[in-house]
Amino acid sequence: MAEPAIQKVTMTSNSVQGRQRSPASRRGGYLVSIAINGVLLYLLNAHPGWQSMSFLTPAAAQVIGLVNLMLWAGIVANGVYFIADPPPLRAVGDLVTLTIALVATVRVWEVFPFAFHGSASGWAVVVRVLLVLGIVGGCIGILVLVVRLLTGKALR
C-alpha cells in the first residue's frame, strides 16, 4: 500500500504575508476608509448626533472634538494616499493619524463618557478593556512606525 504524499508547504516571497496589494486594491481600501470615517462623522455630528445616543453622557462633549479630529485626519490621510501612496508618505501619515487616535483614546479613557445601566452595566468593563487594548496597540504602532522611519524600512 502506498503512503499518501505529503506536500511540503513553504513560505515564499509570493506568500500572502509578502505579497503587495495592487494599486487598485489599495485605492479601493482608501475609499472605503474615507467612506466609513465620513459616515461616523455624520452620525456623531448631524442632528441629533451623539446627544441622541443613550449610552453617552453629557461628558462626551469633552471628547467629541478629538474624536472628530481623529476621523478627519483619517479622511485626509486616506485622500492623500488615494492620490499617491509611496511607503515613506504612508509611514508619516500613519504616524500622524495614529498619534491623534492615541490622544483621543487616552482622553476617552480619562473622561469615560459612557453610561451603561441595568443588564448592560457589564459593558463598562468591556469598553475599558477595549480602550486599554487600543492604547497599548497605539503605543506599539507608533513605536514600530518611528523605528521604521529611523531605520529606513519605511522607504521600501
C-alpha positions, 0 to 999 in steps of 0.5 A, spaced: 500 500 500 502 506 498 503 512 503 499 518 501 504 524 499 505 529 503 506 536 500 511 540 503 508 547 504 513 553 504 513 560 505 515 564 499 516 571 497 509 570 493 506 568 500 500 572 502 504 575 508 509 578 502 505 579 497 503 587 495 496 589 494 495 592 487 494 599 486 487 598 485 486 594 491 489 599 495 485 605 492 479 601 493 481 600 501 482 608 501 475 609 499 472 605 503 476 608 509 474 615 507 467 612 506 466 609 513 470 615 517 465 620 513 459 616 515 461 616 523 462 623 522 455 624 520 452 620 525 456 623 531 455 630 528 448 631 524 442 632 528 441 629 533 448 626 533 451 623 539 446 627 544 441 622 541 445 616 543 443 613 550 449 610 552 453 617 552 453 622 557 453 629 557 461 628 558 462 626 551 462 633 549 469 633 552 471 628 547 467 629 541 472 634 538 478 629 538 474 624 536 472 628 530 479 630 529 481 623 529 476 621 523 478 627 519 485 626 519 483 619 517 479 622 511 485 626 509 490 621 510 486 616 506 485 622 500 492 623 500 494 616 499 488 615 494 492 620 490 499 617 491 501 612 496 509 611 496 511 607 503 515 613 506 508 618 505 504 612 508 509 611 514 508 619 516 501 619 515 500 613 519 504 616 524 500 622 524 493 619 524 495 614 529 498 619 534 491 623 534 487 616 535 492 615 541 490 622 544 483 621 543 483 614 546 487 616 552 482 622 553 476 617 552 479 613 557 480 619 562 473 622 561 469 615 560 463 618 557 459 612 557 453 610 561 451 603 561 445 601 566 441 595 568 443 588 564 448 592 560 452 595 566 457 589 564 459 593 558 463 598 562 468 593 563 468 591 556 469 598 553 475 599 558 478 593 556 477 595 549 480 602 550 486 599 554 487 594 548 487 600 543 492 604 547 497 599 548 496 597 540 497 605 539 503 605 543 506 599 539 504 602 532 507 608 533 513 605 536 514 600 530 512 606 525 518 611 528 523 605 528 521 604 521 522 611 519 529 611 523 531 605 520 529 606 513 524 600 512 519 605 511 522 607 504 521 600 501 
